[in-house]
């Protein structure tokens, strides 16, 4: 009888031990990620997915320090240049629909764009930051002029067009958000719809990204983290009120809908990363173009050496805007997605270190 009971116990143990081990491993990984983020004094929200399963989703630190309101999994953050990945996707959608060609010049789609180079710079050049168009910060009196807060789209286009090119078109790559502002204007001109309307119809609604929207002056955003910067060891508040940030800039952030004016949550951005895998948003040809390392558009595609001495392909995008800092990492083959959203202005090196440490942890466990 005792032998039968022992055999039964062993059989039951053999049946349940794999699932118990799996759950135990999940807990260990969750706690290890927690330790990485707490060790780095991370402030924000982190979300990690592996093999289609949520591994970690947690808020850290304060969303509003003055009121002691914590960051949570549902907290929203402005994501700065991550917005460009959506703009590039809308452009490729128009290419797929036959409404736009990557190799046509700016002046075909924006006839009123008053730059002498408008016939030489193509949509492809804009996507790849190979135009030579300077960053908007080089516009004279950029941070001082109070008129910037009331600029219209066409006025802003004219200011960009007046800037001399840094180099001859397509002779080098120079990252400039002005390229994506122009792309946003092209999208509106071709479709006859506002950028925000098209973004919602084409991407946000189909993907159920309900907590992702564009900045709108005067709007109150529920569960939005406030931005902070460290000044002399203390965090200083940098409120994005009507586009006014702690640097003294007084700009209409609505102008940057093609390049930097989006806010989102970690969960929504994880959906966005998953959308890179299938045809729900773009066909394979368009995805291959945007994710080609040679394209160098809105995604960085690199081959990295990991601690196990293997090389793996990573897809990355990051953003930084006056206290808001964000990073997306995807390892397609390993089916790993990492979303890091921060409201204390983390430098790229800091968030990249956290992201790669988490990626190494997942690969080796």
Residue, then its C-alpha position, 0 to 999 in steps of 0.5 A: x500500500x505504501x509503495x502504491x502511494x509513493x508511486x502515485x505521489x511520484x506520478x502526480x509530481x511528474x505531472x505538475x512539476x513542469x508547470x510549477x517550475x515555469x511559474x517559479x521561473x516567471x516569479x524569479x524573472x519578475x523579481x530580478x527585473x524589479x531589482x534591476x529597476x529599483x537598483x537604478x532608482x528608475x522612475x516610470x513604468x516598465x513592461x516586458x513581454x516574452x513569447x507572447x506572455x506578460x513577464x513584468x508590468x509595473x510603475x516605479x516612483x512618482x507620477x506627480x512628486x508634489x502630490x505623492x501620486x505614484x507611477x502605475x502600469x496605467x500611467x501615461x507619458x509623452x513619448x517624444x520621438x517614438x511618435x516618428x514610428x507612427x508617422x513613418x507607418x502612415x507614410x508607408x500606408x499611403x505608399x501601399x495605397x498608391x497615393x504617394x511615392x517615396x521617390x517623389x520630391x517635396x514640392x509634388x505633395x507640398x507645392x507651397x513649400x517655399x524652399x529652393x531644395x523642394x524639388x531635390x528632397x524626396x519623401x525617402x530622404x525625409x524618412x531617412x534623415x538624409x536631407x541636410x535640413x537643420x533641427x528646428x532649434x536652429x531657427x533664429x530666436x527659437x526659445x526666446x520668441x513669444x510668437x512661436x506659441x501661436x505659429x500656424x503650420x504654414x508659418x512653421x513650414x516657412x521658417x524651416x524652409x528658410x534654414x540653409x541646408x547643412x550639407x548637400x541632399x543625400x550626402x550624409x545622415x543628420x537626425x532632424x525632427x524637422x524632416x518628420x514635421x514635413x512628413x506630417x504636413x505631406x500626410x495631411x495634404x495628400x489625405x485632406x484629413x488632420x494627422x490626428x484623425x488619420x492616426x486614429x483611423x489607420x492605427x490607433x483604433x484598429x490596434x485598440x490603442x485606446x490610451x494613445x493620443x496627440x497633444x492638444x493645447x488646453x487638454x487635461x490628460x487623465x493619469x499623465x505623469x508630470x515631467x521632471x529634471x534633476x537640477x543640483x541633485x534635486x528633481x525640478x518640475x518641467x510642466x508641458x503647459x501649452x507647450x511651455x517647458x522648463x527650458x523657457x521654450x514657448x512653442x506650440x507642441x501641436x505643430x510637432x504631431x508628425x515628430x514628437x507630440x504623442x503620449x501613450x502607455x506602456x501597454x499600448x506601446x507593447x501592442x505597437x511593438x507586436x504589430x511589427x510582426x504581422x500584416x495588420x498595419x503594414x505589408x511585408x515589403x513596407x515593414x522590411x523597408x522600415x526595419x532594414x538597417x540601411x534605411x535608418x528611418x525611425x527604427x534603429x536595427x542593430x546586431x548586439x553581442x550578448x553575455x552568452x557570447x551570441x549575437x542577436x538582432x535588436x529593433x530599437x526606438x527612443x524618445x526624449x522631451x523635457x523630462x520625458x524619456x522612452x525606449x522600445x526594444x524588440x528582439x524578433x527571433x527571441x519574441x521579447x519586447x521591452x517598453x521603458x517609459x520615464x518621467x525624469x529625463x533619463x539619458x539614452x545611456x541610462x535607459x539603454x543599460x537597463x534595457x540591455x540588462x533586462x534583455x540579457x536576463x531574459x535570454x539567459x533564463 
